[in-house]
Amino acid sequence: MRVRFIHEKESELLKHSRLMSLFAELDPDPVFRFDLDGNIILSNQAGLKLSGSDYIIGKNITSLIPELKEVDLPALIKEGKLFTTTTSFGEKYFQFTLRGTPELSIGQMFGSDVTELKLTEQKLSKALKEAQASEQMKSNFLAQMSHEIRTPLNSIIGYNDLIKDVFGTQIPDNLKFAFLAVENSSKRLYMTIDKLLIASQLHTGKYDVHLAQIDLHTLLKKICLDFSSFAEEKGIQLKLDCKTDDTLIFADQYSIHHVFQNLIENGLKYTEKGSVEISIWKNASNNICVDVKDTGIGISKDYLNEIFSPFSQEESGYGRSYEGTGLGLTLTKKFVELNNGQIHVTSEKNIGSTFTIIFKK
């Protein structure tokens, strides 16, 4: 009875072994089996075709795939480990998965043709490198142009101020406008170049944040002073009202300066008469807030959802009423969020707009 059981068991194992061999033989992808020494003990027709030989039994698997010389094959078999590698055969690429079978003291290797996937990966890698090179070229170009334009602009602004100081009160009224125009146009061009450079830095993740304690009242007084000539030229009142003694925040100086520079510039640009008022206050949550309120043209309800989109303006084309890059509010929102803040806007067409910045504690 016991002998019969053993014979039946051996017959079942033999049948199973033949089925597995048949399964491997019919597999369109290469299949190999190897022993503890890495010698091939089985290969299907696809494996033979890949090797370029009619008989490879007894050859070491590393002669077929040199990358496997770095793999501890006995350990892979004894511990039932899994290993994957990709190698090339002529113009084709194959991914091989090796798995150890401890109970049989053999390893099995299954190959899969990944040529199309590999070629696609190479194309994507090449495209990525080209895109990165293009991005770097763009950044270098913007940085260089920024320097080339800023340098003469600084000279124009400096000599304009020097001439005003030399002539003082002797400047005729009809020339005062010219001095203001030179100063304001130079500042506008300077800020436009700055916006393009910063947009590039933010886009490529190269903007460095430097956190420090900032006195918002002091900062806003300086910005208002910078825009005083522009407000004077347009006949607009520029007011700063501080309603709290707590005006200190912990943020990035450069980006915060840019936030309020953009908002105040926009307020003055889109206001033909009336005022631009800046208020510092605290809300119910004890957060420091800043309102920049104007009596300008306002923003339509339909466009409110688009105002923070890059290169976006409510009026577009050469016939638009107001000049600008359409980057100011995009950068403003990014910079506010960079400093853990929020920006909100309320506006009514032909009445004015109020931008509120909330700095979270």
ABEGO torsion letter per residue (X at the ends): XAAAAAAAAAAAAAAAAAAAAAAAAABABBBBBBBAAGBBABBBAAAAAAAGBABABGBBAAAABAAAAABBAAAAAAAGBBBBBBBBBEABBBBBBBBBBAAAGBBBBBBBBAAAAAAAAAAAAAAAAAAAAAAAAAAAAAAAAAAAAAAAAAAAAAAAAAAAAAAEAABBAAAAAAAAAAAAAAAAAAAAAAAAAAAAAAAAGABBBBBBBBBAAAAAAAAAAAAAAAAAAAGBBBBBBBABABABBBBBAAAAAAAAAAAAAAAAAABABEBBBBBBBBBAAGBBBBBBBBABAEBBAAAAAAAABBGBBABBEAABABBEAGAAAAAAAAAAAAAGBBBBBBBBBGAEBBBBBBBBX
